[in-house]
Amino acid sequence: MKDTSGKLLSKINLLLSSWQQTGVPARTTLHETADALLTWRKEQRISGLWDNAPRMLGATMDDGWGHGIQLILKYAEVLGVETRFSGLLQSQKQILAACKAFHPNYLGLTVLQFDTEDELTALRKCLPKRIQIIAGGPVFQIDPEFQERVGIDFVARNVSGFIRLLLNTVL
């Protein structure tokens, strides 16, 4: 971690602490907070929490809106992760091609439906093990074993859990 990123880390920890006390706010507030943090970070000339920023590719397989993954990618950017969005309703082959082109450390996915199980399992088998899959969506709350069956490395219940995961790679 860079010496200059201590201010960013402090600001993020304060934010997580406040969310722990009051709950994670609504999506609009989360976007406004992320935008304010990105502006502050640029004004402070803080590039992020890592000397060598990790990369994250985001996509959805069965989500035509992408609200969750867009939010996750925005907070990854706040922390200094280099991000790219592959798109909505992406097939396994499209996601694999995007990973091959971008070489991410993390693949962020939104999973809404159980009918993606076979495609997710095949995706995990084809991806290099070094790419950690981080996913969110209701299927993981309804069926906790779904994560293990399809090979997801981490399930983020909300943006707070996602931020904590990334902070653990810094600390």
N, C-alpha and C positions, 0 to 999 in steps of 0.2 A: 504494500500500500504506500502511496506517495505521502510525503509529509504535508503537502498542501491539501490533501483530501480529508484531514482531520475535522475541518469545519463542516464538510459535507456529511461525514459520518455522524457527527454530533447532531446535526439538524435532522437527519434520518432517524436516529435513535429517539430524539424528542418526539418526532411525529409518531413513531410506533408506540411509544409510551402513552401518548395522548389517545391514540386509537384503542389501546388496551383498556383504558379507563372509560372511554365514551362510546366505543364501538367504531367500526369502520364506516365512514360516511357514505352517502349516496354517490352514484356514478358521476354526476355532474360536479359535485364538490371534489371528488377524487381527481377528475381531469383538471379542474381549476388549480388544485394544490400542486399537481405535477407540473403544470405550465409555469406556475410561480417558482417552483424549485428549479426548473430548467433555466428560467430567466436569471434567477439569483446565481446559479452555478456559472453561467456564462459571464455575468458581471464580475464574479469573483475570480474568473479565469481558472476554474477548477475543471480539469478534463474528466475526472471520475475517480473511482476508488482504487483502480488497478494501474500498475505501471504498464502492463500489457493488457489492454481491455479484452475481455472475452466477447464472443459473438453469439447472438441469439437470432434464430429464424423463427418467425411466428406464422401459423396457418390454422385454418379450420378445415375439418373433413366433412362435418355435417351441420355447420352453423352458417347460415346465410347473412347474419348480422355482424358477428365478430366483435361485439362490445367488450367482452372480457379479454380477449387476446390483444385488442388495441390498447386497453388500459395497462395490461402487463408489459407490453412492449414500451409504453411510455415511461413507466416506472423503471424499467431496465435502463432506458436511456438516461433517466435522472441519475442513476448510479454510475453511469459511464460505460455501459455495455453498448457495443456496436450492434444495432438492430436492423433487421430487414423483415418486411412482411411479404410472404409468398402469395397470400390471397385467401379468399373465402371458398369454401366447398372444393378444396383441393383433393385430388386423388393421391393414393400412395405414390404412384409414379411421379406425379408433379412435385410432391414434397421431396422425394429422393433426388430428383433433378435439381431442385433449389438448394438442397443440402450440398450436393456435389459442387455446385457453382459457388456457394457462399462459404462453405467450410465452418459451420457454426460449432460452438462448444455446447450450446443448448438448443433444443427444439421445443418451442412452446406451442401447445395444441389446445384447442377447445374441443371437448367431446360431449355431445348432448344426447346421443342415441346409442343404444346397445347394438344396433345393427352395424356399427363400425368395428366390432370386435375382430373379425377376421382380417380386415385391412390394417388395423393397428398392430396386430400380431405379426403380420407380414412385414410391415414397416420396420418394426423393431429388429426383426431378423436381418433385414437388409442394411440397416444403418450401422456404421462403425460404433463399437461400444463406447468410444470416447465421447460420442454425442449423447448427452443426457437429455432424456425426454421429460419435460415438465408439462403437466396437463391440469386442466380444471374442467369442471362441468358437473352436472347433477348425477351422471351415471356413477361417479365415484362415491357419492354419498349414499346412493340407493344400494349399490353393490360394492362393498369395500374390497372384495376379492378381485374385482375387475382389473384393478391396477396391476396386480401380480400376473394375472392371466395374459395380459397384453404386453407386459414388459415396460410399463411406465416407471421411470426412476423416482419421480416425486409428484405428488398431487398437491396443488396449491388450493386450499379451500377458499382463499381470497387474496387480495393484493398484499395484505400484511404478511401472510405466510410465504408468499413468493419473495418479498423483500428480505425476510429473515433467512430464507434459503440462500440467496445471493450474498448476504452479509456474512454467512458462515464460510463462504469461500474466500473472504477477505481476512477475517479475523483468525 
